[in-house]
Amino acid sequence: MEIKKAVELIWNNRKYTTMDPKEAISHLNEEVAESLKALMKGDEDRAKRELEDALSCILIAFKVMDIDIEEAIYKQIKQMKRRHEQLMIIKQDKVELYVDGVLK
């Protein structure tokens, strides 16, 4: 199934209706928190179900915030692949550290 089609199916079958980003992210936060609580109690099956619910919530939040899901995925892949370039220059009286061309 294509990701954009999946987002539309989830959007059309959602349990709550909102266009408020804070409310959408609040629902996402609740599901993630419930998943963590279940995991902390050793209930891995419930944790997985709650995490699956969180997936729906994040896709709804993306739609509410008008974020293109495919573009967001590509941005994340690019960011994850990016390696920070670090350069240290030692001078007589100081050391300069550059990260991605920016002096730190």
Secondary structure by P-SEA (a helix, b strand, c coil): ccaaaaaaaaaaacccccccaaaaaaaaaaaaaaaaaaaaacaaaaaaaaaaaaaaaaaaaaaaacccaaaaaaaaaaaaaccbbbbbbbcccbbbbbcccccc
